[in-house]
Amino acid sequence: MSARGARGRGRSQSGGGKTQAQLRREAEAKREAARAAVNDAAANATTAMSSVKKEEKVPREAVKLSCQGFEITDENYASMAEGLMDPAKGSAFGKLTTTKLRGIYALIMNVYARINTGEDYEQHKPDIQYLKVRMAYEAGREDSVKAFLAATHLMKLVDGIASFEQFKLYCRYAEALVAYFRFFGGRDS
């Protein structure tokens, strides 16, 4: 073999002057450095996460709406509606029809559709009060509606609505009343 051939043996094809073994060692060193960097970053992130003070959960205050000794909250409105609409517990809405009840619910939902934020609530306060007028009209036309509004306090609760959150609670309560009326086999028109 010539001197030139001996020098060329083990060299890379690129002609950079490094042997393949040297290139492999350099590549392995780069991979090791990358692994070490990733491990260091993970360790730092773990340390940072463990040193972050855990947020203490502050108990939230329940939203409440009440009138004349009757109170609903965002934690009990569904069970209150169920108890009022359950015929086994003395529900006296025998002549109330689904059509009448859905008419009252539609009044409430028409206002609810316009109120999406606290600012909307402030703007539509008069519409919320107008619900009482419309309910009074419906109650005057039908005794079963009057009995329903008296037992569920839907008309009187309007006066207690003082915030957007309370209005949402009122709407959910109304929805629960309709749902349990149907659940317990409420009359169709």
DASUL-V77047 format. One record per pair of residues at least 12 apart in sequence whose C-alpha atoms are under 10 Angstrom apart, sorted by the first residue. I is the first residue (numbers start at 1). J is the second residue. D is the distance in Angstrom with one decimal. If there is no record, write none. Layout:
<<I:J:D> <I:J:D>>
//
This chain:
<<10:22:9.9> <11:23:9.9> <61:74:9.8> <62:74:6.2> <62:75:7.2> <62:76:9.9> <63:75:8.2> <63:163:9.6> <63:165:6.8> <63:166:6.4> <63:167:9.9> <63:168:9.6> <63:169:7.4> <64:76:9.6> <64:77:9.5> <64:160:9.3> <64:161:9.3> <64:165:8.9> <64:166:6.7> <64:169:7.9> <64:170:9.5> <65:77:9.7> <65:157:7.0> <65:158:9.1> <65:159:9.5> <65:160:6.1> <65:161:6.8> <65:162:8.9> <65:163:9.9> <65:165:9.7> <65:166:6.3> <65:167:8.8> <65:169:7.7> <65:170:7.6> <66:153:9.1> <66:156:8.8> <66:157:6.3> <66:158:9.3> <66:159:9.0> <66:160:6.2> <66:161:8.7> <66:166:9.9> <67:153:7.7> <67:154:9.8> <67:155:9.9> <67:156:6.5> <67:157:5.8> <67:158:9.0> <67:159:7.9> <67:160:6.6> <67:161:10.0> <68:153:9.0> <68:156:8.5> <68:157:9.1> <70:151:10.0> <70:152:9.0> <70:153:7.7> <70:156:9.8> <70:157:8.8> <71:153:9.5> <71:157:8.9> <72:157:9.4> <72:166:9.8> <72:169:8.2> <72:170:8.5> <72:173:8.1> <73:166:8.8> <73:169:7.3> <73:170:9.2> <73:173:9.1> <74:165:9.3> <74:166:8.8> <74:168:9.2> <74:169:6.1> <74:170:9.2> <74:172:8.7> <74:173:8.8> <75:169:9.7> <76:173:9.3> <77:169:7.8> <77:170:8.7> <77:172:7.6> <77:173:5.5> <77:174:9.1> <77:175:10.0> <77:176:7.6> <77:177:9.2> <78:172:8.2> <78:173:6.6> <78:174:9.5> <78:175:9.0> <78:176:5.7> <78:177:7.9> <78:179:9.5> <78:180:8.8> <79:173:9.6> <79:176:8.7> <79:177:9.8> <79:180:9.7> <80:152:9.0> <80:173:8.4> <80:176:8.8> <80:177:8.8> <81:152:7.8> <81:172:10.0> <81:173:6.8> <81:174:8.2> <81:175:9.0> <81:176:5.8> <81:177:5.0> <81:178:8.7> <81:179:8.8> <81:180:6.9> <81:181:8.9> <82:176:7.5> <82:177:7.1> <82:178:9.8> <82:179:8.7> <82:180:5.7> <82:181:8.3> <82:183:9.2> <82:184:9.0> <83:177:9.6> <83:180:8.9> <84:148:9.4> <84:151:7.6> <84:152:7.0> <84:177:7.9> <84:180:8.8> <84:181:9.1> <85:148:9.5> <85:151:9.7> <85:152:9.0> <85:176:9.5> <85:177:6.8> <85:178:8.8> <85:179:9.3> <85:180:6.0> <85:181:5.6> <85:182:9.1> <85:183:9.0> <85:184:7.3> <85:185:9.9> <85:186:9.0> <86:180:7.5> <86:181:7.8> <86:183:8.9> <86:184:6.4> <86:185:9.6> <87:181:9.3> <87:184:7.3> <87:185:9.4> <87:186:9.7> <88:184:9.5> <91:148:9.2> <91:151:8.9> <91:181:9.7> <92:144:8.6> <92:147:7.9> <92:148:8.0> <92:151:8.9> <93:143:9.8> <93:144:6.2> <93:145:8.3> <93:146:9.9> <93:147:7.2> <93:148:6.5> <93:151:9.4> <93:181:9.2> <93:186:8.6> <93:187:9.3> <94:144:7.7> <94:186:8.1> <94:187:7.7> <95:142:9.4> <95:143:8.6> <95:144:5.7> <95:145:8.7> <95:147:9.9> <95:186:9.3> <95:187:7.5> <95:188:9.8> <95:189:9.5> <96:142:8.7> <96:143:8.6> <96:144:5.1> <96:145:6.4> <96:146:9.6> <96:147:8.9> <96:148:7.8> <96:181:9.6> <96:186:7.8> <96:187:6.9> <96:188:8.7> <96:189:8.6> <97:144:8.5> <97:145:8.9> <97:181:9.3> <97:182:9.9> <97:186:6.7> <97:187:4.9> <97:188:5.3> <97:189:5.3> <98:178:8.0> <98:181:7.8> <98:182:7.5> <98:185:9.6> <98:186:6.3> <98:187:5.8> <98:188:5.1> <98:189:6.4> <99:186:10.0> <99:187:8.7> <99:188:6.7> <99:189:5.8> <100:138:8.4> <100:139:10.0> <100:142:8.9> <100:144:9.1> <100:145:7.3> <100:188:9.2> <100:189:8.0> <101:144:9.8> <101:145:7.6> <101:148:8.8> <101:149:9.9> <101:174:9.6> <101:177:8.9> <101:178:6.8> <101:181:8.7> <101:186:9.6> <102:174:9.9> <102:175:9.4> <102:178:7.1> <103:135:9.6> <103:138:9.0> <104:131:8.9> <104:134:8.3> <104:135:6.9> <104:138:8.0> <104:139:9.9> <104:145:8.9> <104:149:9.6> <104:154:9.7> <104:174:8.8> <104:178:9.6> <105:171:8.5> <105:174:6.5> <105:175:7.1> <105:177:9.1> <105:178:7.5> <106:174:9.9> <106:175:9.9> <107:128:9.7> <107:130:9.5> <107:131:6.8> <107:132:10.0> <107:134:7.8> <107:135:8.5> <108:127:9.6> <108:128:8.1> <108:130:9.9> <108:131:6.9> <108:132:10.0> <108:134:9.9> <108:135:9.7> <108:167:10.0> <108:170:9.0> <108:171:6.8> <108:174:7.9> <108:175:9.3> <109:171:7.3> <109:172:10.0> <109:174:9.2> <109:175:9.1> <110:127:9.5> <110:131:9.9> <111:124:7.8> <111:125:9.5> <111:127:6.6> <111:128:6.8> <111:130:9.5> <111:131:8.4> <111:167:10.0> <111:171:9.5> <112:124:9.5> <112:127:9.7> <112:128:8.9> <112:167:8.2> <112:168:7.9> <112:170:9.9> <112:171:7.3> <114:127:9.6> <115:164:8.2> <115:167:9.1> <115:168:9.2> <116:164:8.6> <116:168:9.4> <117:164:7.1> <117:165:9.3> <118:163:7.5> <118:164:5.3> <118:165:8.2> <118:167:10.0> <119:164:8.6> <120:164:8.5> <121:162:9.4> <121:163:7.4> <121:164:5.7> <121:165:9.4> <121:167:8.2> <121:168:10.0> <122:162:9.5> <122:163:8.4> <122:164:8.1> <125:161:9.2> <125:162:9.0> <125:163:9.5> <125:164:9.7> <125:167:9.9> <128:158:7.1> <128:159:9.1> <128:161:8.6> <128:167:8.6> <129:155:9.5> <129:158:6.7> <129:159:7.6> <129:161:9.4> <130:158:9.4> <131:154:9.7> <131:155:7.7> <131:158:7.7> <132:154:8.7> <132:155:5.5> <132:156:7.9> <132:157:9.4> <132:158:7.0> <132:159:8.8> <133:155:8.9> <134:155:9.5> <135:149:8.0> <135:154:8.7> <135:155:6.7> <136:149:9.0> <136:155:7.8> <139:155:9.9> <152:173:9.5> <152:174:9.0> <152:177:8.3> <154:170:8.1> <154:171:9.8> <154:173:8.7> <154:174:7.5> <154:177:9.8> <157:170:7.7> <158:170:8.0>>
//
